[in-house]
């Protein structure tokens, strides 16, 4: 059964996923923004797998 913390992390992960997709599809994607979003997403994924 997922905990509230786990559900919150999964929600944040999904939001980051959408933001990465939005940034990627812009006419001129910002590489620094993409890198930052991807790092945040990876940290969340690592925390989720540690639960």
C-alpha positions as CSV (number, residue, x, y, z in Angstrom):
1,X,0.0,0.0,0.0
2,X,1.6,3.3,-1.0
3,X,2.2,5.9,1.7
4,X,1.3,9.5,1.5
5,X,5.0,10.4,1.1
6,X,5.3,7.9,-1.8
7,X,2.2,9.2,-3.5
8,X,3.5,12.8,-3.2
9,X,6.9,11.8,-4.7
10,X,5.1,10.0,-7.6
11,X,3.0,13.1,-8.2
12,X,6.1,15.3,-8.3
13,X,7.8,12.8,-10.6
14,X,4.8,13.0,-13.0
15,X,4.9,16.9,-12.9
16,X,8.6,16.9,-13.7
17,X,8.0,14.4,-16.6
18,X,5.4,16.8,-18.1
19,X,7.7,19.8,-17.6
20,X,10.5,18.0,-19.4
21,X,8.2,17.1,-22.3
22,X,7.0,20.7,-22.5
23,X,10.5,22.1,-22.5
24,X,11.7,19.5,-25.1
25,X,8.9,20.5,-27.5
26,X,9.6,24.2,-27.3
27,X,11.1,25.8,-30.5
28,X,14.3,26.5,-28.6
29,X,14.6,24.2,-25.5
30,X,16.8,25.5,-22.7
31,X,19.5,22.9,-22.1
32,X,20.2,24.1,-18.6
33,X,16.5,23.9,-17.6
34,X,16.2,20.4,-19.1
35,X,19.3,19.3,-17.2
36,X,18.0,20.7,-13.9
37,X,14.6,19.1,-14.4
38,X,16.1,15.7,-15.3
39,X,18.4,15.8,-12.2
40,X,15.4,16.5,-10.0
41,X,13.4,13.7,-11.6
42,X,16.3,11.3,-11.1
43,X,16.6,12.2,-7.4
44,X,12.9,11.6,-7.0
45,X,13.2,8.2,-8.8
46,X,16.1,7.2,-6.6
47,X,14.1,8.1,-3.5
48,X,11.1,6.2,-4.7
49,X,13.1,3.1,-5.4
50,X,14.6,3.3,-1.9
51,X,11.1,3.2,-0.3
